[in-house]
Amino acid sequence: MTARSVCAALLTLVFACPVFAEAPRVAIIIDDLGYQLQAGQRAIALPGPLAFAVLPGTPQAAVLARAAHAIGKEVLLHLPLEAVSRRGGNEPGVITLDMTRAKLTETFTSALDSVPFAAGVNTHRGSLLTQHPGHMRWLMEAIVDREGLFFVDSYTTHHSIALQVAREAGIDATKRDVFLDPDPSTETIARNFERMKRLARERGTVVAIGHPYPTTLDFLERELPKLANEGIELVPLRSVFRASDLPVGAPMNDRTVASQ
């Protein structure tokens, strides 16, 4: 066989071989754990490697964080940051724009210490604070000082610079792509779950956030086991960092409101 025929045979083989792309990947965070024990326990029991974001200073924070960690689920500190709207008042552990750097660091440290086994931090509300570079740098430096923590911008405003500042600080970071339940109706959850799957197929990796509402838990208990048969992989949150270089300020396409 001549060299030319060998090359031709090899080329035929290469192009005849199917190319297997990675399965679309979805990471899901359940936010706002800490106030209700039963809802939190039910959320933690959802199938698959979901992550659970626990609010600091809440009555069940430590219990639920330990329960999630005990079965191998990822735990996050769901860190309250000041929002544009003061509706609902300040929550325990909230970081506000009028804080000094020392007070911000002290508040963050206390919040993190109240959530055992937290592997990362994601933002709660924060439509005001995530727009301010000074406070975001202070926060990211406090996160860096605790070594190994990752960061998720829940992205409650398209003006947020939190992800950019986190990456500049060298933190493994990503942002939320889809809110599953901006309102807890089954129709809204179903529509955003389908959007999550579509974006995963288009982009490769998507981060979604839901809450421990009864309708959300009902829906996820039923639908999460079906993802594998649809060719979508449910993955741990930590595995998605730096998976996407989509623009940080990409427009929000769900019903997120900037007052969060």
Summary of the structure (lengths in Angstrom):
residues: 260
radius of gyration: 20.5
end to end distance: 70.2
largest distance: 80.6
contacts: 854
relative contact order: 0.17
helix: 41%
strand: 17%
